[in-house]
Amino acid sequence: MMVRPDSEAKLHDFLVAELGIRRRFLRRQLHLTLYHARRPLPGLAPEEMPVDIQVPASRFRLMAMAPGGENPRPDVDMARVSIGLRVNRAASEADAIFRLRSRFYLHETPRVLGQRKPSHHRRSAFGARSYQPHINLIWGGSGLDPDLTKAGTLFRALGPLVAFDRLVVRVNRGA
């Protein structure tokens, strides 16, 4: 789901003004990843459709964009990894995200899955086992304090509402 351009601008302004992130470390064309498959899914075609989902800053948590990045880990070099926002799964707004995500489950045929278990709102058949709705926000090396607690608290208190306006399905058929 694509972050609405005005919402992206407000997010960037907050990160620069309140957290001191230099603009060159801000990711562009922000989007929330709904679903990712490492194999072609039968019947899935490129598509774009309007959506209107808004998530208050209070429903997000900052995380390292690394496996298990929602919890601090000594083996993750916070100076090198990207930082993202994840939607708290208990947030009421997450229900709309999970409904949109569920439209991809029909394409998970036994042939595509092999021995994998099918996806659902908490589990992903491909990639990370545990699905977390997330936005990759800041490139690694930004200088953000590795203890994301302070930045996360400030974001939840002052951060902007994040609005999504489009669902874009990209199908990469590989080489």
C-alpha positions in Angstrom: 0.0 0.0 0.0 1.4 3.3 -1.0 1.7 6.1 1.5 -0.1 9.2 0.2 2.4 11.8 -1.0 1.3 14.5 1.5 1.5 11.9 4.3 5.0 10.9 3.2 6.1 14.6 3.2 4.8 15.0 6.8 6.6 11.8 7.9 9.8 13.1 6.3 9.4 16.6 7.9 8.9 14.9 11.4 12.0 12.7 10.9 14.1 15.7 10.0 12.8 18.3 12.5 12.2 16.0 15.5 14.7 13.2 15.2 17.5 15.1 13.3 17.7 12.6 10.4 19.3 14.0 7.3 17.1 13.9 4.2 19.5 11.8 2.3 18.7 8.9 4.6 15.0 9.1 4.1 13.5 6.4 1.8 11.2 7.6 -1.0 8.0 6.2 -2.4 7.1 4.9 1.1 4.8 1.8 1.1 3.5 -0.7 3.6 4.4 -4.2 2.4 1.3 -6.4 2.5 2.6 -9.5 0.9 5.8 -10.8 -0.7 6.2 -14.1 -2.5 9.5 -15.5 -3.7 7.8 -17.5 -6.4 5.3 -16.5 -9.1 1.7 -16.9 -7.9 -0.7 -18.4 -10.5 -3.4 -15.9 -11.5 -1.9 -12.9 -9.9 -1.7 -9.9 -12.2 -0.3 -6.4 -11.8 -3.0 -4.2 -10.5 -3.6 -0.8 -8.9 -6.6 0.2 -6.9 -7.5 3.0 -4.6 -7.6 2.5 -0.8 -8.3 4.8 2.1 -6.6 3.6 5.2 -5.3 5.9 7.9 -3.1 4.8 10.8 -2.3 7.2 13.7 1.3 7.5 14.8 0.3 6.0 18.1 -0.3 2.6 16.4 3.2 2.3 15.1 6.4 1.0 16.6 9.9 1.6 15.3 11.9 -1.5 14.4 15.2 -2.5 12.8 14.6 -3.9 9.4 16.3 -7.2 10.1 15.0 -10.6 11.0 13.5 -10.3 14.5 14.0 -6.6 14.4 11.0 -5.8 16.5 13.1 -6.8 19.6 16.6 -5.4 20.4 19.3 -8.0 19.5 23.0 -7.8 20.2 23.8 -9.3 16.8 22.0 -6.6 14.8 24.2 -3.6 14.1 21.7 -0.7 14.4 24.1 1.7 12.7 24.0 -0.4 9.5 20.4 -1.5 9.2 17.4 0.3 7.9 14.8 1.5 10.3 11.1 1.0 9.7 7.7 1.4 11.2 5.5 -1.6 12.0 1.8 -1.4 12.7 0.9 -2.8 16.0 -1.1 -6.0 15.2 -3.5 -5.3 17.9 -4.4 -1.9 16.4 -7.9 -1.7 15.0 -6.5 -0.3 11.7 -4.6 -3.6 11.3 -7.8 -5.4 10.5 -8.2 -3.5 7.2 -4.6 -4.3 6.4 -5.2 -8.0 7.1 -8.3 -8.0 4.9 -6.3 -6.6 1.9 -3.5 -9.1 2.6 -6.0 -12.0 2.6 -6.7 -11.5 -1.2 -3.3 -13.0 -2.0 -3.9 -16.2 -0.1 -6.0 -17.6 -2.9 -2.9 -17.7 -5.1 -1.0 -19.9 -2.7 -1.6 -23.2 -4.5 -0.1 -26.5 -3.2 2.4 -26.4 -6.2 3.6 -23.0 -5.2 3.8 -23.7 -1.5 5.4 -27.1 -1.6 6.0 -28.1 2.0 5.3 -24.6 3.3 2.3 -23.7 5.4 -0.1 -21.3 3.9 0.0 -17.6 4.9 -2.6 -16.0 7.2 -2.7 -12.6 9.0 0.1 -13.7 11.4 2.2 -16.0 9.3 3.9 -15.6 5.9 4.6 -18.6 3.7 7.5 -16.7 2.1 10.1 -14.6 3.8 9.8 -13.9 7.5 7.6 -16.5 9.2 5.8 -13.9 11.2 4.1 -11.2 9.2 4.3 -7.7 10.4 2.7 -4.8 8.4 5.7 -2.5 8.0 7.1 0.5 6.2 10.8 0.7 5.5 11.5 4.3 6.4 15.2 5.2 7.0 18.3 3.9 5.3 21.1 2.4 7.5 23.8 4.8 8.7 21.4 7.6 9.5 22.8 8.2 13.0 19.6 7.5 14.7 20.1 6.5 18.4 20.3 2.6 18.3 17.9 2.6 21.3 14.7 3.2 19.4 12.7 3.6 22.6 13.1 7.4 22.8 12.5 8.0 19.1 9.5 5.7 19.1 8.0 7.4 22.1 8.4 10.8 20.4 7.0 9.5 17.2 3.9 8.1 18.9 3.4 11.4 20.7 4.0 13.9 17.9 4.2 11.9 14.7 1.7 12.4 11.9 -1.1 10.2 10.9 0.0 7.9 8.0 -2.5 7.7 5.2 -2.5 5.2 2.4 -4.1 5.9 -0.9 -3.3 3.0 -3.3 -2.8 -0.7 -3.3 -0.2 -1.6 -6.0 0.4 -5.2 -7.0 3.7 -5.7 -8.6 4.4 -9.0 -10.4 8.0 -9.7 -11.2 8.2 -12.8 -13.4 12.0 -13.1 -12.8 14.7 -13.5 -15.4 
